Amino acid sequence: MKFEQLKLSVLDQSIVRKGGTAAEAVANTIATAKLAEKLGYHRFWVSEHHNSTMIAGSAPELLMVKLGSETSTIRIGSGGIMLPNHSALKVAENFRMLETLFPGRIDLGMGRAPGGDRITASLLNPSNTFSEADYLEQLKHLQAFFRDEARTQYGDIIAVPQCATIPQQWILSSSGGSSAIAARFGMGLAIARFINGNATPEVAETYRKQFVPSEAFPEPHAILSISVQCADTEEKAMELRKLADYTLIQFEKGYFGPIGSYDEIKDYVFSPAEEERIRQNAGRIVSGTPDQVKEQLARLANDFGVDEIVVTCMTYAQEDRVRCLELLKG
């Protein structure tokens, strides 16, 4: 598949820059969604993160209301709702409300990671056991709520508002285990390569081989998400890449504060151990000039057998994020 044939979508995490505020980060997300729609991107997803001053996006279902009202055609979704942090009934009601407000435009992307640390996840949902069995049970309950099939010994349980359509459902995955779950439930699969750079095409192949057709997805549908740093020049792209590599290293050291600028780290020299971590994280990021990035994305799409790439650009300056999206569509 050629790059020009690919659908492009966006995952935005409402990154808080050093010296900035969470309000500015959310305002940037809204502006980015409007730009993505103007440029012709297919979806715009927002994420769920907790206990980090670097990421303002903690409640995608709330932010999606604003994004939906500020746009008119682009699909709006969660990338994702961390299902064990919530009750299945509340997720069903939130997304039925979204589907009622913006019919035919809502994506419910779900994952089972904490979206932060386990202590915070336990506070969000004290009944969270972090077990796969409970996650599968939640997914079953969610389908019952969406189809008005939930019943107890005391009577029916209706997720309101009732809605004629169901949000398109996706499982976020960076491993074969979650891809098998997506296949079992007949859902779409979003492969999170920006989280696990070592995710291989076997993840998508497992999904396709085990896929059980559903009303929403008669055929398997996988998409790939990757971090992208695209700039007009190689020099600028290298600066963005160094900042991204540095930021990932800080994550691994347990620092989740606001992201700093390239000027603050331009003279930083990575240690041999850090250089090794950068090599191991290399698969999470695609960087370069537009021609270089487009070639890499087309290669990834062909390797994984997908026709849609979801790009995320984690960087300090909003103008760099905007320019990245413009260049990919240029």
Beta strands, then each sheet from edge to edge (+ up, - down):
strand 1: 7-12
strand 2: 43-46
strand 3: 75-82
strand 4: 106-111
strand 5: 151-152
strand 6: 155-156
strand 7: 168-173
strand 8: 188-192
strand 9: 222-230
strand 10: 285-288
strand 11: 308-312
sheet 1: 10+ 9+ 8+ 7+ 4+ 3+ 2+ 1+ 11+
sheet 2: 5+ 6-
end
